[in-house]
């Protein structure tokens, strides 16, 4: 079975991130700050997502991507202001 690949851009971002996969469906996206506090949670059903981060303070965040088959992937993203 092929593993999904992710394009997450721009890095760092000020307003929004674009997240796209190679055809795999993302079910849920959540973001946590480096203290482990969830700062964003979004239910989706798409392989391409725009994630607004304009209201978040600058810093490094953990992006938790849950796929439609319930597998979970972790990525780090940087928010700049």
N, C-alpha and C positions, 0 to 999 in steps of 0.2 A: 504494500500500500504506500502510495506517495504521501510525503509530509507536506503540509501547506507551507508556502513561503510568503513572507510579509514584506510589503513596501510601506514604510512609515516615513512621511516627509511633510514639511521640511523639518530638519533637525539642526538647531533648536527652532521652536516655533513661538510666535508671539500671539497669534490669533487662533489658529486652528491647525490640526494635524489631519492629513489624509491617510487613511489606512486601507490598503487593498491586498487581496490575496490572489493566488493563482487559481481562482474559480471555486474555492472553498467558502462555505457560508459561515459567517460569524454570527453567533447567537447573542452574546453579551460582551460588553466592554466595561471594565471598571479601572479606575486609577486610584492609587494610594500614594501618599507622600512618603518620605523616608522614615517617618515615625510609624508607618503602618496604618495611618488613618485614611479611610476611604473618602475621596474628595469628589468622585464622579462615578456614576453607574448608569449605563445606558443599554436598554434592550434593543437589539437590532436583529435583522434577518436579511443580511446582505453580504456580499463579498467586497463592497466598497463603502467606506464610511468616512464622514467628515466629523471630527470631534472638536468642538469649540472649547478652547482653553484660555480665552481672553480674560476670564474672571479669576484665574488662579495666579498665586504669587510665583515668581520665578523660582526655579529649582529643578531637581531631578525627581522623577516620578516613576513608579512601577506601573506598567500597563498590563492588565490581566485580560487575556483574550480567550473567551470560551467559545468553542466551535459548536456547530449543530450536532456533532457526534459526541458532545460532552468532553472532548479533550481540551486541556487548558494549556496555553502558552504564555510566557512571561517575557516582556520586553521593557527596556528602560527608555524613557523619553526625557527630553530637556525642554522646559518652558522658559523662555526669555521674555523680559518686559522691557 
